[in-house]
Amino acid sequence: MKINRFSQPSIGQRHFEQMNAWRAKQREFAENSIATNNAITDAFLTINVGKSQGMADIATRIAVSRVEAETQKRIAELQKLT
């Protein structure tokens, strides 16, 4: 009986296929990690922008209320003079 040694992949061929499969898994993992990191970064950026806008709104309201209070005070003082 003759055995055809080319019917099965050689050890080198199997090693090559395993290495290619491993590289594909590494590439997929790296791409998924990058996508996840980008999504997390975008989420934090959105949170930070929202926080900054909220702080600006609060500061604006405080400033407006102080200006209104000062204006009302001056109006009251002027009404006392007349």
Gaussian input, Z-matrix of N, CA and C with variables (Angstrom, degrees):
# hf/3-21g

backbone

0 1
 N
 C     1     B1
 C     2     B2     1     A1
 N     3     B3     2     A2     1     D1
 C     4     B4     3     A3     2     D2
 C     5     B5     4     A4     3     D3
 N     6     B6     5     A5     4     D4
 C     7     B7     6     A6     5     D5
 C     8     B8     7     A7     6     D6
 N     9     B9     8     A8     7     D7
 C    10    B10     9     A9     8     D8
 C    11    B11    10    A10     9     D9
 N    12    B12    11    A11    10    D10
 C    13    B13    12    A12    11    D11
 C    14    B14    13    A13    12    D12
 N    15    B15    14    A14    13    D13
 C    16    B16    15    A15    14    D14
 C    17    B17    16    A16    15    D15
 N    18    B18    17    A17    16    D16
 C    19    B19    18    A18    17    D17
 C    20    B20    19    A19    18    D18
 N    21    B21    20    A20    19    D19
 C    22    B22    21    A21    20    D20
 C    23    B23    22    A22    21    D21
 N    24    B24    23    A23    22    D22
 C    25    B25    24    A24    23    D23
 C    26    B26    25    A25    24    D24
 N    27    B27    26    A26    25    D25
 C    28    B28    27    A27    26    D26
 C    29    B29    28    A28    27    D27
 N    30    B30    29    A29    28    D28
 C    31    B31    30    A30    29    D29
 C    32    B32    31    A31    30    D30
 N    33    B33    32    A32    31    D31
 C    34    B34    33    A33    32    D32
 C    35    B35    34    A34    33    D33
 N    36    B36    35    A35    34    D34
 C    37    B37    36    A36    35    D35
 C    38    B38    37    A37    36    D36
 N    39    B39    38    A38    37    D37
 C    40    B40    39    A39    38    D38
 C    41    B41    40    A40    39    D39
 N    42    B42    41    A41    40    D40
 C    43    B43    42    A42    41    D41
 C    44    B44    43    A43    42    D42
 N    45    B45    44    A44    43    D43
 C    46    B46    45    A45    44    D44
 C    47    B47    46    A46    45    D45
 N    48    B48    47    A47    46    D46
 C    49    B49    48    A48    47    D47
 C    50    B50    49    A49    48    D48
 N    51    B51    50    A50    49    D49
 C    52    B52    51    A51    50    D50
 C    53    B53    52    A52    51    D51
 N    54    B54    53    A53    52    D52
 C    55    B55    54    A54    53    D53
 C    56    B56    55    A55    54    D54
 N    57    B57    56    A56    55    D55
 C    58    B58    57    A57    56    D56
 C    59    B59    58    A58    57    D57
 N    60    B60    59    A59    58    D58
 C    61    B61    60    A60    59    D59
 C    62    B62    61    A61    60    D60
 N    63    B63    62    A62    61    D61
 C    64    B64    63    A63    62    D62
 C    65    B65    64    A64    63    D63
 N    66    B66    65    A65    64    D64
 C    67    B67    66    A66    65    D65
 C    68    B68    67    A67    66    D66
 N    69    B69    68    A68    67    D67
 C    70    B70    69    A69    68    D68
 C    71    B71    70    A70    69    D69
 N    72    B72    71    A71    70    D70
 C    73    B73    72    A72    71    D71
 C    74    B74    73    A73    72    D72
 N    75    B75    74    A74    73    D73
 C    76    B76    75    A75    74    D74
 C    77    B77    76    A76    75    D75
 N    78    B78    77    A77    76    D76
 C    79    B79    78    A78    77    D77
 C    80    B80    79    A79    78    D78
 N    81    B81    80    A80    79    D79
 C    82    B82    81    A81    80    D80
 C    83    B83    82    A82    81    D81
 N    84    B84    83    A83    82    D82
 C    85    B85    84    A84    83    D83
 C    86    B86    85    A85    84    D84
 N    87    B87    86    A86    85    D85
 C    88    B88    87    A87    86    D86
 C    89    B89    88    A88    87    D87
 N    90    B90    89    A89    88    D88
 C    91    B91    90    A90    89    D89
 C    92    B92    91    A91    90    D90
 N    93    B93    92    A92    91    D91
 C    94    B94    93    A93    92    D92
 C    95    B95    94    A94    93    D93
 N    96    B96    95    A95    94    D94
 C    97    B97    96    A96    95    D95
 C    98    B98    97    A97    96    D96
 N    99    B99    98    A98    97    D97
 C   100   B100    99    A99    98    D98
 C   101   B101   100   A100    99    D99
 N   102   B102   101   A101   100   D100
 C   103   B103   102   A102   101   D101
 C   104   B104   103   A103   102   D102
 N   105   B105   104   A104   103   D103
 C   106   B106   105   A105   104   D104
 C   107   B107   106   A106   105   D105
 N   108   B108   107   A107   106   D106
 C   109   B109   108   A108   107   D107
 C   110   B110   109   A109   108   D108
 N   111   B111   110   A110   109   D109
 C   112   B112   111   A111   110   D110
 C   113   B113   112   A112   111   D111
 N   114   B114   113   A113   112   D112
 C   115   B115   114   A114   113   D113
 C   116   B116   115   A115   114   D114
 N   117   B117   116   A116   115   D115
 C   118   B118   117   A117   116   D116
 C   119   B119   118   A118   117   D117
 N   120   B120   119   A119   118   D118
 C   121   B121   120   A120   119   D119
 C   122   B122   121   A121   120   D120
 N   123   B123   122   A122   121   D121
 C   124   B124   123   A123   122   D122
 C   125   B125   124   A124   123   D123
 N   126   B126   125   A125   124   D124
 C   127   B127   126   A126   125   D125
 C   128   B128   127   A127   126   D126
 N   129   B129   128   A128   127   D127
 C   130   B130   129   A129   128   D128
 C   131   B131   130   A130   129   D129
 N   132   B132   131   A131   130   D130
 C   133   B133   132   A132   131   D131
 C   134   B134   133   A133   132   D132
 N   135   B135   134   A134   133   D133
 C   136   B136   135   A135   134   D134
 C   137   B137   136   A136   135   D135
 N   138   B138   137   A137   136   D136
 C   139   B139   138   A138   137   D137
 C   140   B140   139   A139   138   D138
 N   141   B141   140   A140   139   D139
 C   142   B142   141   A141   140   D140
 C   143   B143   142   A142   141   D141
 N   144   B144   143   A143   142   D142
 C   145   B145   144   A144   143   D143
 C   146   B146   145   A145   144   D144
 N   147   B147   146   A146   145   D145
 C   148   B148   147   A147   146   D146
 C   149   B149   148   A148   147   D147
 N   150   B150   149   A149   148   D148
 C   151   B151   150   A150   149   D149
 C   152   B152   151   A151   150   D150
 N   153   B153   152   A152   151   D151
 C   154   B154   153   A153   152   D152
 C   155   B155   154   A154   153   D153
 N   156   B156   155   A155   154   D154
 C   157   B157   156   A156   155   D155
 C   158   B158   157   A157   156   D156
 N   159   B159   158   A158   157   D157
 C   160   B160   159   A159   158   D158
 C   161   B161   160   A160   159   D159
 N   162   B162   161   A161   160   D160
 C   163   B163   162   A162   161   D161
 C   164   B164   163   A163   162   D162
 N   165   B165   164   A164   163   D163
 C   166   B166   165   A165   164   D164
 C   167   B167   166   A166   165   D165
 N   168   B168   167   A167   166   D166
 C   169   B169   168   A168   167   D167
 C   170   B170   169   A169   168   D168
 N   171   B171   170   A170   169   D169
 C   172   B172   171   A171   170   D170
 C   173   B173   172   A172   171   D171
 N   174   B174   173   A173   172   D172
 C   175   B175   174   A174   173   D173
 C   176   B176   175   A175   174   D174
 N   177   B177   176   A176   175   D175
 C   178   B178   177   A177   176   D176
 C   179   B179   178   A178   177   D177
 N   180   B180   179   A179   178   D178
 C   181   B181   180   A180   179   D179
 C   182   B182   181   A181   180   D180
 N   183   B183   182   A182   181   D181
 C   184   B184   183   A183   182   D182
 C   185   B185   184   A184   183   D183
 N   186   B186   185   A185   184   D184
 C   187   B187   186   A186   185   D185
 C   188   B188   187   A187   186   D186
 N   189   B189   188   A188   187   D187
 C   190   B190   189   A189   188   D188
 C   191   B191   190   A190   189   D189
 N   192   B192   191   A191   190   D190
 C   193   B193   192   A192   191   D191
 C   194   B194   193   A193   192   D192
 N   195   B195   194   A194   193   D193
 C   196   B196   195   A195   194   D194
 C   197   B197   196   A196   195   D195
 N   198   B198   197   A197   196   D196
 C   199   B199   198   A198   197   D197
 C   200   B200   199   A199   198   D198
 N   201   B201   200   A200   199   D199
 C   202   B202   201   A201   200   D200
 C   203   B203   202   A202   201   D201
 N   204   B204   203   A203   202   D202
 C   205   B205   204   A204   203   D203
 C   206   B206   205   A205   204   D204
 N   207   B207   206   A206   205   D205
 C   208   B208   207   A207   206   D206
 C   209   B209   208   A208   207   D207
 N   210   B210   209   A209   208   D208
 C   211   B211   210   A210   209   D209
 C   212   B212   211   A211   210   D210
 N   213   B213   212   A212   211   D211
 C   214   B214   213   A213   212   D212
 C   215   B215   214   A214   213   D213
 N   216   B216   215   A215   214   D214
 C   217   B217   216   A216   215   D215
 C   218   B218   217   A217   216   D216
 N   219   B219   218   A218   217   D217
 C   220   B220   219   A219   218   D218
 C   221   B221   220   A220   219   D219
 N   222   B222   221   A221   220   D220
 C   223   B223   222   A222   221   D221
 C   224   B224   223   A223   222   D222
 N   225   B225   224   A224   223   D223
 C   226   B226   225   A225   224   D224
 C   227   B227   226   A226   225   D225
 N   228   B228   227   A227   226   D226
 C   229   B229   228   A228   227   D227
 C   230   B230   229   A229   228   D228
 N   231   B231   230   A230   229   D229
 C   232   B232   231   A231   230   D230
 C   233   B233   232   A232   231   D231
 N   234   B234   233   A233   232   D232
 C   235   B235   234   A234   233   D233
 C   236   B236   235   A235   234   D234
 N   237   B237   236   A236   235   D235
 C   238   B238   237   A237   236   D236
 C   239   B239   238   A238   237   D237
 N   240   B240   239   A239   238   D238
 C   241   B241   240   A240   239   D239
 C   242   B242   241   A241   240   D240
 N   243   B243   242   A242   241   D241
 C   244   B244   243   A243   242   D242
 C   245   B245   244   A244   243   D243

   B1=1.4320
   B2=1.5265
   B3=1.2970
   B4=1.4474
   B5=1.5253
   B6=1.3219
   B7=1.4593
   B8=1.5172
   B9=1.2937
   B10=1.4663
   B11=1.5180
   B12=1.3133
   B13=1.4583
   B14=1.5230
   B15=1.3174
   B16=1.4615
   B17=1.5259
   B18=1.3353
   B19=1.4539
   B20=1.5295
   B21=1.3157
   B22=1.4574
   B23=1.5285
   B24=1.2991
   B25=1.4514
   B26=1.5275
   B27=1.2962
   B28=1.4558
   B29=1.5283
   B30=1.3083
   B31=1.4638
   B32=1.5186
   B33=1.3092
   B34=1.4628
   B35=1.5168
   B36=1.3313
   B37=1.4654
   B38=1.5189
   B39=1.3349
   B40=1.4649
   B41=1.5191
   B42=1.3250
   B43=1.4615
   B44=1.5266
   B45=1.3099
   B46=1.4643
   B47=1.5266
   B48=1.3314
   B49=1.4645
   B50=1.5333
   B51=1.3303
   B52=1.4620
   B53=1.5265
   B54=1.3121
   B55=1.4655
   B56=1.5234
   B57=1.3129
   B58=1.4652
   B59=1.5282
   B60=1.3339
   B61=1.4635
   B62=1.5340
   B63=1.3339
   B64=1.4570
   B65=1.5264
   B66=1.3094
   B67=1.4710
   B68=1.5237
   B69=1.3308
   B70=1.4668
   B71=1.5288
   B72=1.3375
   B73=1.4649
   B74=1.5232
   B75=1.3273
   B76=1.4678
   B77=1.5247
   B78=1.3256
   B79=1.4662
   B80=1.5257
   B81=1.3393
   B82=1.4610
   B83=1.5346
   B84=1.3455
   B85=1.4615
   B86=1.5292
   B87=1.3306
   B88=1.4681
   B89=1.5255
   B90=1.3231
   B91=1.4687
   B92=1.5245
   B93=1.3351
   B94=1.4697
   B95=1.5234
   B96=1.3353
   B97=1.4672
   B98=1.5146
   B99=1.3178
   B100=1.4617
   B101=1.5182
   B102=1.3170
   B103=1.4684
   B104=1.5271
   B105=1.3291
   B106=1.4617
   B107=1.5260
   B108=1.3252
   B109=1.4680
   B110=1.5216
   B111=1.3219
   B112=1.4690
   B113=1.5228
   B114=1.3257
   B115=1.4616
   B116=1.5259
   B117=1.3250
   B118=1.4628
   B119=1.5231
   B120=1.3234
   B121=1.4632
   B122=1.5183
   B123=1.3317
   B124=1.4667
   B125=1.5274
   B126=1.3338
   B127=1.4639
   B128=1.5264
   B129=1.3354
   B130=1.4611
   B131=1.5168
   B132=1.3237
   B133=1.4619
   B134=1.5246
   B135=1.3253
   B136=1.4576
   B137=1.5296
   B138=1.3224
   B139=1.4613
   B140=1.5254
   B141=1.3261
   B142=1.4635
   B143=1.5242
   B144=1.3283
   B145=1.4674
   B146=1.5224
   B147=1.3170
   B148=1.4647
   B149=1.5211
   B150=1.3359
   B151=1.4671
   B152=1.5227
   B153=1.3183
   B154=1.4697
   B155=1.5228
   B156=1.3153
   B157=1.4657
   B158=1.5204
   B159=1.3177
   B160=1.4636
   B161=1.5146
   B162=1.3426
   B163=1.4656
   B164=1.5235
   B165=1.3194
   B166=1.4724
   B167=1.5250
   B168=1.3304
   B169=1.4695
   B170=1.5305
   B171=1.3222
   B172=1.4642
   B173=1.5285
   B174=1.3299
   B175=1.4662
   B176=1.5234
   B177=1.3226
   B178=1.4696
   B179=1.5254
   B180=1.3220
   B181=1.4670
   B182=1.5258
   B183=1.3289
   B184=1.4638
   B185=1.5304
   B186=1.3409
   B187=1.4705
   B188=1.5189
   B189=1.3220
   B190=1.4661
   B191=1.5213
   B192=1.3137
   B193=1.4727
   B194=1.5313
   B195=1.3472
   B196=1.4710
   B197=1.5260
   B198=1.3300
   B199=1.4635
   B200=1.5229
   B201=1.3358
   B202=1.4685
   B203=1.5275
   B204=1.3219
   B205=1.4707
   B206=1.5297
   B207=1.3350
   B208=1.4642
   B209=1.5289
   B210=1.3218
   B211=1.4631
   B212=1.5234
   B213=1.3236
   B214=1.4606
   B215=1.5333
   B216=1.3076
   B217=1.4635
   B218=1.5329
   B219=1.3119
   B220=1.4677
   B221=1.5335
   B222=1.3160
   B223=1.4619
   B224=1.5360
   B225=1.3261
   B226=1.4681
   B227=1.5196
   B228=1.3435
   B229=1.4649
   B230=1.5143
   B231=1.3275
   B232=1.4708
   B233=1.5296
   B234=1.3316
   B235=1.4589
   B236=1.5315
   B237=1.3338
   B238=1.4727
   B239=1.5276
   B240=1.3407
   B241=1.4866
   B242=1.4998
   B243=1.2920
   B244=1.4588
   B245=1.4930
   A1=107.93
   A2=113.61
   A3=119.99
   A4=109.80
   A5=116.77
   A6=121.01
   A7=107.75
   A8=113.58
   A9=118.54
   A10=107.71
   A11=116.61
   A12=120.02
   A13=112.78
   A14=116.97
   A15=120.32
   A16=112.61
   A17=117.64
   A18=119.60
   A19=111.36
   A20=118.02
   A21=122.14
   A22=108.64
   A23=116.05
   A24=117.77
   A25=111.04
   A26=115.84
   A27=120.43
   A28=109.50
   A29=115.59
   A30=120.38
   A31=109.60
   A32=117.35
   A33=121.40
   A34=111.90
   A35=116.13
   A36=120.36
   A37=110.84
   A38=117.11
   A39=120.43
   A40=111.11
   A41=116.36
   A42=120.61
   A43=110.02
   A44=116.39
   A45=121.43
   A46=110.71
   A47=116.93
   A48=121.31
   A49=111.03
   A50=116.71
   A51=120.53
   A52=110.80
   A53=116.55
   A54=120.56
   A55=110.51
   A56=117.38
   A57=120.32
   A58=110.93
   A59=116.34
   A60=120.21
   A61=109.60
   A62=117.06
   A63=120.97
   A64=110.94
   A65=116.76
   A66=120.17
   A67=111.22
   A68=116.70
   A69=119.87
   A70=110.54
   A71=116.82
   A72=120.18
   A73=110.76
   A74=116.99
   A75=120.32
   A76=110.73
   A77=116.52
   A78=121.21
   A79=110.18
   A80=117.02
   A81=121.49
   A82=110.55
   A83=116.01
   A84=120.06
   A85=110.46
   A86=116.83
   A87=120.54
   A88=110.92
   A89=117.22
   A90=120.48
   A91=111.16
   A92=116.75
   A93=120.08
   A94=111.23
   A95=116.65
   A96=120.40
   A97=110.96
   A98=117.15
   A99=120.76
   A100=110.52
   A101=117.45
   A102=120.83
   A103=110.79
   A104=116.87
   A105=120.76
   A106=110.93
   A107=116.06
   A108=119.71
   A109=111.38
   A110=117.25
   A111=120.36
   A112=111.03
   A113=116.81
   A114=120.30
   A115=110.67
   A116=117.19
   A117=120.90
   A118=110.31
   A119=116.48
   A120=120.82
   A121=110.77
   A122=116.78
   A123=120.30
   A124=111.22
   A125=116.36
   A126=119.97
   A127=110.66
   A128=116.87
   A129=119.28
   A130=111.43
   A131=117.24
   A132=120.27
   A133=110.03
   A134=116.86
   A135=121.19
   A136=110.26
   A137=116.28
   A138=120.61
   A139=110.06
   A140=116.04
   A141=120.39
   A142=111.30
   A143=116.79
   A144=120.00
   A145=109.76
   A146=116.74
   A147=120.62
   A148=111.42
   A149=115.66
   A150=119.89
   A151=110.07
   A152=116.26
   A153=119.75
   A154=111.30
   A155=116.82
   A156=120.15
   A157=110.85
   A158=116.43
   A159=120.46
   A160=111.90
   A161=115.74
   A162=119.26
   A163=110.57
   A164=116.52
   A165=119.71
   A166=110.31
   A167=117.06
   A168=120.39
   A169=110.94
   A170=116.18
   A171=120.09
   A172=110.15
   A173=116.67
   A174=120.24
   A175=110.79
   A176=116.99
   A177=120.66
   A178=110.47
   A179=116.85
   A180=120.17
   A181=111.03
   A182=116.68
   A183=120.24
   A184=110.02
   A185=115.42
   A186=119.18
   A187=111.18
   A188=117.18
   A189=120.58
   A190=110.41
   A191=117.25
   A192=119.33
   A193=111.01
   A194=117.06
   A195=119.40
   A196=110.96
   A197=116.89
   A198=120.35
   A199=110.25
   A200=117.16
   A201=120.19
   A202=111.01
   A203=116.79
   A204=120.10
   A205=110.48
   A206=115.69
   A207=119.42
   A208=110.64
   A209=117.28
   A210=121.39
   A211=110.32
   A212=117.06
   A213=120.77
   A214=110.68
   A215=116.79
   A216=121.22
   A217=110.72
   A218=115.92
   A219=119.94
   A220=110.66
   A221=116.76
   A222=120.16
   A223=109.53
   A224=116.11
   A225=120.04
   A226=110.96
   A227=116.26
   A228=119.69
   A229=111.78
   A230=116.40
   A231=120.61
   A232=111.71
   A233=116.53
   A234=119.23
   A235=111.24
   A236=116.28
   A237=119.55
   A238=111.17
   A239=115.78
   A240=119.45
   A241=112.30
   A242=119.86
   A243=120.71
   A244=113.21
   D1=134.17
   D2=179.70
   D3=-98.70
   D4=135.20
   D5=177.56
   D6=-104.37
   D7=126.13
   D8=177.62
   D9=-87.46
   D10=108.54
   D11=-176.60
   D12=-75.50
   D13=-9.91
   D14=178.67
   D15=-92.19
   D16=-2.91
   D17=-178.82
   D18=-73.00
   D19=-26.75
   D20=177.46
   D21=-111.18
   D22=148.88
   D23=179.35
   D24=-65.75
   D25=145.67
   D26=-179.89
   D27=-72.88
   D28=168.04
   D29=179.01
   D30=-60.40
   D31=-40.81
   D32=178.45
   D33=-63.48
   D34=-40.03
   D35=178.94
   D36=-66.49
   D37=-42.87
   D38=177.94
   D39=-63.70
   D40=-41.34
   D41=177.94
   D42=-61.76
   D43=-43.53
   D44=178.88
   D45=-60.56
   D46=-43.96
   D47=179.28
   D48=-65.30
   D49=-40.33
   D50=178.04
   D51=-64.07
   D52=-41.86
   D53=178.98
   D54=-64.96
   D55=-41.09
   D56=177.65
   D57=-63.55
   D58=-41.51
   D59=178.65
   D60=-64.16
   D61=-41.75
   D62=179.28
   D63=-63.99
   D64=-43.14
   D65=178.11
   D66=-62.58
   D67=-39.26
   D68=178.30
   D69=-63.87
   D70=-40.80
   D71=177.47
   D72=-65.11
   D73=-41.82
   D74=178.17
   D75=-62.15
   D76=-44.04
   D77=179.89
   D78=-61.77
   D79=-44.26
   D80=179.42
   D81=-62.73
   D82=-43.75
   D83=178.77
   D84=-61.95
   D85=-44.28
   D86=-179.81
   D87=-62.91
   D88=-43.37
   D89=179.07
   D90=-63.84
   D91=-41.76
   D92=177.57
   D93=-64.91
   D94=-40.43
   D95=178.74
   D96=-63.60
   D97=-43.31
   D98=178.72
   D99=-63.26
   D100=-43.22
   D101=179.30
   D102=-63.40
   D103=-41.91
   D104=178.82
   D105=-64.77
   D106=-44.77
   D107=178.81
   D108=-62.36
   D109=-39.50
   D110=177.58
   D111=-63.95
   D112=-40.86
   D113=179.23
   D114=-64.99
   D115=-41.86
   D116=179.03
   D117=-65.32
   D118=-43.44
   D119=178.80
   D120=-61.20
   D121=-43.31
   D122=178.14
   D123=-62.46
   D124=-40.18
   D125=179.73
   D126=-64.15
   D127=-44.67
   D128=178.57
   D129=-65.50
   D130=-37.03
   D131=178.14
   D132=-63.44
   D133=-42.75
   D134=178.85
   D135=-62.55
   D136=-42.87
   D137=178.73
   D138=-62.81
   D139=-44.64
   D140=-177.95
   D141=-64.91
   D142=-41.64
   D143=178.21
   D144=-64.28
   D145=-43.87
   D146=178.33
   D147=-61.36
   D148=-41.16
   D149=178.65
   D150=-63.81
   D151=-44.75
   D152=179.98
   D153=-62.95
   D154=-41.61
   D155=178.04
   D156=-64.67
   D157=-40.76
   D158=178.11
   D159=-62.98
   D160=-42.42
   D161=178.52
   D162=-65.51
   D163=-38.74
   D164=178.10
   D165=-64.80
   D166=-40.89
   D167=177.73
   D168=-61.64
   D169=-44.59
   D170=-179.77
   D171=-63.48
   D172=-45.65
   D173=179.66
   D174=-61.92
   D175=-38.71
   D176=178.77
   D177=-64.97
   D178=-44.48
   D179=179.27
   D180=-61.70
   D181=-41.98
   D182=179.32
   D183=-63.01
   D184=-45.35
   D185=-179.70
   D186=-63.29
   D187=-42.68
   D188=179.63
   D189=-64.00
   D190=-42.43
   D191=-179.75
   D192=-65.74
   D193=-37.28
   D194=177.01
   D195=-65.45
   D196=-43.46
   D197=178.89
   D198=-63.72
   D199=-42.35
   D200=178.48
   D201=-63.56
   D202=-41.02
   D203=179.33
   D204=-64.11
   D205=-43.63
   D206=178.79
   D207=-64.65
   D208=-39.92
   D209=178.53
   D210=-63.70
   D211=-45.23
   D212=178.69
   D213=-62.22
   D214=-38.51
   D215=178.66
   D216=-63.43
   D217=-44.08
   D218=-179.25
   D219=-68.43
   D220=-38.31
   D221=177.26
   D222=-61.60
   D223=-44.20
   D224=179.07
   D225=-61.54
   D226=-42.40
   D227=178.45
   D228=-62.83
   D229=-41.64
   D230=179.40
   D231=-67.01
   D232=-34.69
   D233=178.75
   D234=-69.37
   D235=-30.59
   D236=177.31
   D237=-68.93
   D238=-30.95
   D239=-179.35
   D240=-73.79
   D241=-26.22
   D242=-176.23
   D243=-91.24

